[in-house]
Amino acid sequence: MVSHRFLVCALSLLALSQQLHAQLKVDLKLPRRLYMAYEPIMASIAITNFSGRDITLENNEGQNWLNFEVTNADGTLLPPRAGKSQFEPRRLAAGESCNFAVNLVTSYPVTEFGSYRIRASIYFAPMSKFFSSPLRNIEVSEGKVIWEQTLGVPEGQPDVGNQRQVSLLSFRNADENDLYVRIEDKDAGVIYETQKVGRLIAQGLPQIEVDPRNTLHLMQIVSPKTYLYSRIGLNGEQILHGTYYETKTRPKLARMANGDVGIAGGQAGGAPATAQETEATAAARPKISDRPAELPKE
């Protein structure tokens, strides 16, 4: 493996190498600057091949073709998580561009509170050169717990018999308050999911119900007379996500005779969509087996 010291030295020459040898253009974009601890940080990578020939980006002699330079507020370079920095080879024709997303939380320890500087770099083995993106800055903070409940994992689900602590948190982003859900196993020290559910506005907290399968149901107002309904499983999967409108009646969660949770009142804004249909980035969301992150040690 290439030494860590060599990688640091090589990355320090990235800006110069990009100016002198612009065969590859690399860009890194992040949706926003502020993130809540443990939520996915989806970095969008764009690579354009200006070499004038077809190329293949692939690992070579222990050096990964795609790397991230991640430093904390102290300037310390953070190493990738073990086994989480491998990326499939990519072939680019002359003049071709490719775009893809990487969840930095699964690959790098960017879950502690504080600020981080991030840069993507491509190692092109035939030239033994690095090409880098501009530096991007993010900050990681924590939300305020507004509700929490410990629930057992029922029959028919992974980890049956174990417990999950489900928390709802409010978090102030740049121009609005947002509602997040976090699912964790505190005994095992694992966080399975931290995801944004929707806007949280001043009119009130969301309505919360838990059905007999310990699935979480939420109904929250996101704008005047507009409500967002979410149904979230204990492994963090967002099973349903739909919009309802206040008409002559206000939509609300209702407990049925058999204990299930339904929706009474209001008008549906269309059939509820699955999470994959609702979010354009859902396809890039890592699988549940990739998502768990260890809690910080005391």
Secondary structure, DSSP 8 states (H G I E B T S, - for coil): ---HHHHHHHHHTHHHHHHH-TTEEEEEE-S-SEEETTS--EEEEEEEE-SSS-EEE--BTTB-SEEEEEEETT--B----TT------EEE-TT-EEEEEEEHHHHS---SSEEEEEEEEEEEGGGTEEEE---EEEEEE--EEEEEEEEE--TTSTTTT-EEEEEEEEEE-SSSEEEEEEEEETTTTEEEEEEEEEE--TT---EEEE-TT--EEEEEEEETTEEEEEEE-TTS-EEEEEEEE-SSS--EEEE-TTS-EEEESSEESSS-B-HHHH-TTGGGS--TTT--EE----
